[in-house]
Amino acid sequence: MVKPPTREETVRFADMFAAMGSEPRLRIMRLLLSAHPEGLTVGEIGADLDISASTLSHHLDKLRNEDLVQVEREGTFLRCRASTQTLRELLGFLYAECCTRNKAVEPSQITCCK
């Protein structure tokens, strides 16, 4: 049986969902996952998604604050990568019960897309 999450864990995951709960941030996450593991520079993200630098900075800060995105300096550039470990934890939290208790979703369906 899966151990129920603590209140603190539930709050943490709710904050992650809230951070991804806007269209631009969800687009950023999908783009970074498509570029995994190399990631993309902030300029590349802005150009691909047609988001201004100041707006993109705001969105990246929200994602970084929840450990959904990792940002590293490379010379004069900032390289962003999706934090796949954090996303695994988030998906594990979301699907723990449905996959173990009532089999509503087969685990293999979670990791593949149509």
Summary of the structure (lengths in Angstrom):
residues: 114
radius of gyration: 15.8
end to end distance: 29.9
largest distance: 50.7
contacts: 293
relative contact order: 0.15
helix: 59%
strand: 12%
